[in-house]
Amino acid sequence: MTQMNHNPRWLEAALSLREARASGRTIAPVSVSHDIGGLEAAYAVAEINTRARLAEGRRIVGKKVGLTSTAIQLQLGVDQPDFGILFDDMEFLSGQDVPMERLMQPKIEAEVAFVMARDLESDRPSWAEFLACIEYALPALEIVDSAITDWKISLVDTVADNASCGLYVLGDQPVSISQISMGELGMQMSRNADVVSLGTGAACLGHPLRAAYWLARTMAAHGQRLSAGEVILSGALGPMVPISRGDLVHARIGALGSVSCRMI
């Protein structure tokens, strides 16, 4: 742990977030309750909890880009993307049941997921170096979940809370990134047969691969790398919607196909 992460306020904020998720009881924004100011401090809080989860035996299996869609930014009152860590116990496959007891106040969004073919080792990766490391794409659902009461979050709060990561669902059939035009992908997501979200690949920072590239460069700037086999959730293609026990969610993302889950 870096010396910065020994800051008592950051340690206390990280503990409050861990305890909130363990108990299922939401808390006030840590930006206010623990005076966490600025993105550097917020990412430091998130890193403390990443290390705590690794110490518990979890594995990092990917990264996510958050807040890539203008619609999502407007919903939450923020103005730039962020990133978070995906752990092995967050993953579900299309068609599986997802337990609501794992979540606090979940919302769901449809995304393009990418899988890394090889390590991206450069600390300032070029576009070509980045593309050469991507193996394929999959349709995905991300179930975002905030530990902050009523989603009353600032950018600092969602970053500190691991970019509001909850769980995610991956589709079955991988597709080569050279085979489709991802900026032109259309997305339709339904909840219990009612269409609740529409979007396109262009809604995700202009192009899902651009969002993933933003992630690669941002992670590298923070001294972290994208590794072979890791999943990248590239961000929402349209508005996120709340979900409840019993909901069946189905999304079709153009040529990538479909992905679904049921909340139980």
C-alpha positions as CSV (number, residue, x, y, z in Angstrom):
1,M,0.0,0.0,0.0
2,T,1.3,3.4,-0.9
3,Q,2.0,6.0,1.8
4,M,-0.9,8.0,0.4
5,N,-3.3,5.2,1.3
6,H,-2.4,5.4,5.0
7,N,-4.5,8.6,5.1
8,P,-6.9,8.0,8.0
9,R,-9.9,9.5,6.2
10,W,-9.4,7.3,3.2
11,L,-9.0,4.2,5.3
12,E,-12.2,5.0,7.2
13,A,-14.1,5.7,4.0
14,A,-13.0,2.4,2.5
15,L,-14.0,0.6,5.7
16,S,-17.4,2.3,5.6
17,L,-18.0,1.2,2.0
18,R,-16.9,-2.4,2.8
19,E,-19.2,-2.6,5.8
20,A,-22.1,-1.1,3.8
21,R,-21.8,-3.8,1.2
22,A,-21.4,-6.6,3.7
23,S,-24.4,-5.5,5.7
24,G,-26.6,-4.4,2.8
25,R,-27.2,-1.0,4.4
26,T,-26.5,2.0,2.3
27,I,-24.6,5.0,3.6
28,A,-24.3,8.7,3.1
29,P,-21.9,10.0,0.4
30,V,-18.3,9.4,1.6
31,S,-17.3,12.6,-0.2
32,V,-19.2,14.4,2.5
33,S,-19.1,12.1,5.5
34,H,-15.4,11.4,5.2
35,D,-14.3,14.6,3.4
36,I,-13.0,12.7,0.4
37,G,-12.1,15.4,-2.2
38,G,-10.9,14.9,-5.7
39,L,-10.4,11.9,-7.9
40,E,-6.9,11.0,-6.6
41,A,-8.3,10.5,-3.1
42,A,-11.4,8.6,-4.5
43,Y,-9.2,6.2,-6.5
44,A,-7.0,5.7,-3.4
45,V,-10.1,4.7,-1.4
46,A,-11.1,2.2,-4.1
47,E,-7.6,0.8,-4.2
48,I,-7.7,0.1,-0.4
49,N,-10.8,-2.0,-1.0
50,T,-9.4,-3.7,-4.0
51,R,-6.5,-4.9,-1.8
52,A,-8.9,-5.9,0.9
53,R,-10.8,-8.1,-1.5
54,L,-7.7,-9.7,-2.9
55,A,-6.7,-10.5,0.7
56,E,-10.0,-12.2,1.1
57,G,-9.1,-14.5,-1.8
58,R,-10.9,-12.9,-4.7
59,R,-9.2,-12.5,-8.1
60,I,-9.2,-9.6,-10.5
61,V,-10.6,-10.8,-13.8
62,G,-11.2,-7.5,-15.6
63,K,-11.9,-3.8,-15.5
64,K,-14.9,-1.6,-16.3
65,V,-15.4,1.8,-17.8
66,G,-18.3,3.7,-16.2
67,L,-20.2,6.8,-17.1
68,T,-19.4,6.6,-20.8
69,S,-22.9,7.4,-21.9
70,T,-24.3,11.0,-21.9
71,A,-27.6,9.5,-20.8
72,I,-26.0,7.9,-17.8
73,Q,-24.0,11.0,-17.0
74,L,-27.2,13.1,-17.0
75,Q,-29.0,10.5,-14.9
76,L,-26.3,10.7,-12.2
77,G,-25.2,14.3,-12.6
78,V,-21.6,13.6,-13.5
79,D,-19.5,14.7,-16.5
80,Q,-16.7,12.2,-17.2
81,P,-16.0,8.5,-17.2
82,D,-14.4,6.5,-14.4
83,F,-13.1,2.9,-14.0
84,G,-13.5,0.0,-11.6
85,I,-12.2,-3.5,-11.0
86,L,-14.1,-6.7,-11.8
87,F,-13.6,-9.7,-9.5
88,D,-14.2,-13.3,-10.2
89,D,-17.3,-13.6,-8.0
90,M,-19.1,-10.9,-10.0
91,E,-19.4,-12.9,-13.3
92,F,-22.5,-14.6,-14.6
93,L,-23.3,-16.1,-18.0
94,S,-26.2,-15.4,-20.2
95,G,-29.4,-17.2,-19.1
96,Q,-28.3,-17.7,-15.5
97,D,-30.3,-16.5,-12.5
98,V,-28.7,-13.6,-10.6
99,P,-29.4,-13.5,-6.8
100,M,-30.8,-10.2,-5.6
101,E,-29.2,-10.7,-2.1
102,R,-25.9,-9.9,-3.7
103,L,-27.1,-6.4,-4.5
104,M,-28.4,-3.3,-2.7
105,Q,-30.1,-0.9,-5.1
106,P,-29.3,-2.4,-8.5
107,K,-29.7,-0.9,-12.0
108,I,-28.9,-2.6,-15.3
109,E,-27.4,-1.5,-18.6
110,A,-26.4,-3.2,-21.9
111,E,-22.8,-3.0,-23.0
112,V,-20.1,-4.4,-25.3
113,A,-17.5,-6.5,-23.4
114,F,-14.1,-7.1,-24.8
115,V,-11.6,-9.9,-23.9
116,M,-7.9,-9.3,-23.9
117,A,-5.8,-11.7,-26.1
118,R,-2.4,-10.7,-24.5
119,D,-1.0,-8.3,-22.0
120,L,-0.9,-4.6,-22.9
121,E,2.5,-3.8,-21.5
122,S,3.1,-0.2,-22.6
123,D,2.6,2.6,-20.1
124,R,1.4,4.8,-23.0
125,P,-0.2,2.3,-25.4
126,S,-0.9,3.4,-29.0
127,W,-4.2,2.7,-30.7
128,A,-2.6,0.0,-32.8
129,E,-0.9,-1.6,-29.8
130,F,-4.3,-1.6,-28.0
131,L,-6.2,-3.2,-30.9
132,A,-3.6,-5.9,-31.3
133,C,-4.3,-7.0,-27.8
134,I,-8.1,-7.4,-28.1
135,E,-9.3,-11.0,-28.8
136,Y,-13.0,-10.6,-29.3
137,A,-16.3,-8.9,-28.2
138,L,-19.3,-10.2,-26.4
139,P,-22.7,-8.7,-25.6
140,A,-23.0,-8.0,-21.9
141,L,-25.2,-6.7,-19.1
142,E,-23.7,-4.8,-16.3
143,I,-25.7,-4.7,-13.0
144,V,-24.4,-1.5,-11.4
145,D,-25.0,-1.1,-7.6
146,S,-24.2,1.8,-5.3
147,A,-23.5,1.7,-1.6
148,I,-24.6,5.3,-1.4
149,T,-28.2,5.9,-0.3
150,D,-30.6,6.6,-3.2
151,W,-27.7,6.9,-5.7
152,K,-27.0,10.4,-4.4
153,I,-23.5,10.3,-5.8
154,S,-20.9,12.6,-7.0
155,L,-18.1,11.4,-9.3
156,V,-15.9,11.1,-6.2
157,D,-18.4,8.8,-4.5
158,T,-18.9,6.4,-7.4
159,V,-15.1,6.2,-8.0
160,A,-14.5,5.5,-4.3
161,D,-17.2,2.8,-4.5
162,N,-15.3,0.9,-7.3
163,A,-17.2,2.7,-10.0
164,S,-20.5,1.4,-8.5
165,C,-19.6,-2.2,-9.6
166,G,-22.2,-4.8,-8.8
167,L,-22.3,-7.9,-11.1
168,Y,-22.1,-8.6,-14.8
169,V,-23.5,-11.1,-17.3
170,L,-21.6,-12.2,-20.5
171,G,-23.1,-13.5,-23.7
172,D,-22.2,-16.9,-25.1
173,Q,-20.8,-16.3,-28.6
174,P,-17.5,-14.4,-29.0
175,V,-17.2,-12.2,-32.2
176,S,-14.0,-11.0,-33.8
177,I,-13.7,-7.2,-33.5
178,S,-12.8,-7.0,-37.1
179,Q,-16.1,-8.4,-38.2
180,I,-18.5,-5.7,-37.1
181,S,-18.8,-1.9,-37.0
182,M,-19.3,-1.3,-33.3
183,G,-20.0,2.4,-33.5
184,E,-23.1,1.5,-35.6
185,L,-24.4,-1.3,-33.3
186,G,-28.0,-0.9,-32.2
187,M,-29.1,-1.9,-28.7
188,Q,-32.5,-2.7,-27.4
189,M,-33.0,-3.9,-23.8
190,S,-36.3,-5.2,-22.4
191,R,-37.4,-5.9,-18.9
192,N,-40.2,-8.5,-18.7
193,A,-40.9,-8.0,-22.4
194,D,-41.2,-4.2,-22.1
195,V,-38.6,-2.2,-24.0
196,V,-36.9,0.0,-21.3
197,S,-33.6,1.1,-23.0
198,L,-32.5,1.9,-26.5
199,G,-29.1,3.0,-27.7
200,T,-26.2,2.6,-30.1
201,G,-22.5,1.9,-30.0
202,A,-21.8,5.6,-30.7
203,A,-23.4,6.4,-27.3
204,C,-20.4,4.9,-25.6
205,L,-17.8,7.7,-25.9
206,G,-18.4,7.7,-29.6
207,H,-17.4,4.0,-30.1
208,P,-17.0,1.1,-27.6
209,L,-13.4,0.5,-28.6
210,R,-12.6,4.1,-27.9
211,A,-14.1,3.7,-24.5
212,A,-12.0,0.6,-23.9
213,Y,-8.9,2.5,-25.2
214,W,-9.6,5.3,-22.7
215,L,-9.6,2.7,-20.0
216,A,-6.3,1.1,-21.2
217,R,-4.5,4.5,-21.2
218,T,-6.1,5.6,-17.9
219,M,-5.2,2.3,-16.2
220,A,-1.6,2.6,-17.5
221,A,-1.3,6.1,-16.2
222,H,-2.3,4.7,-12.8
223,G,0.4,2.1,-13.0
224,Q,-2.0,-0.8,-13.8
225,R,-2.1,-3.0,-16.9
226,L,-4.7,-4.9,-18.9
227,S,-3.8,-8.5,-18.9
228,A,-4.4,-11.5,-21.2
229,G,-7.8,-13.0,-20.5
230,E,-9.2,-10.0,-18.7
231,V,-12.7,-8.7,-19.5
232,I,-13.3,-5.1,-20.3
233,L,-16.8,-3.7,-19.8
234,S,-16.8,-0.7,-22.1
235,G,-19.8,1.2,-20.8
236,A,-23.5,1.6,-21.3
237,L,-25.0,1.9,-24.8
238,G,-28.1,3.6,-23.4
239,P,-29.9,4.5,-20.2
240,M,-29.7,2.2,-17.2
241,V,-32.9,1.0,-15.5
242,P,-33.7,-0.3,-12.0
243,I,-34.4,-4.0,-11.6
244,S,-36.2,-6.0,-8.9
245,R,-36.6,-9.7,-7.9
246,G,-38.3,-11.7,-10.6
247,D,-37.4,-9.4,-13.5
248,L,-36.2,-11.0,-16.8
249,V,-33.8,-8.8,-18.6
250,H,-32.9,-9.4,-22.3
251,A,-30.7,-7.2,-24.5
252,R,-29.9,-7.5,-28.2
253,I,-26.8,-5.7,-29.4
254,G,-26.8,-5.8,-33.2
255,A,-24.5,-8.4,-34.7
256,L,-23.1,-9.3,-31.3
257,G,-26.4,-11.1,-30.5
258,S,-28.3,-11.3,-27.3
259,V,-27.6,-11.7,-23.5
260,S,-30.2,-12.2,-20.7
261,C,-30.6,-12.9,-17.0
262,R,-33.3,-13.3,-14.5
263,M,-33.2,-11.6,-11.1
264,I,-34.2,-14.0,-8.3
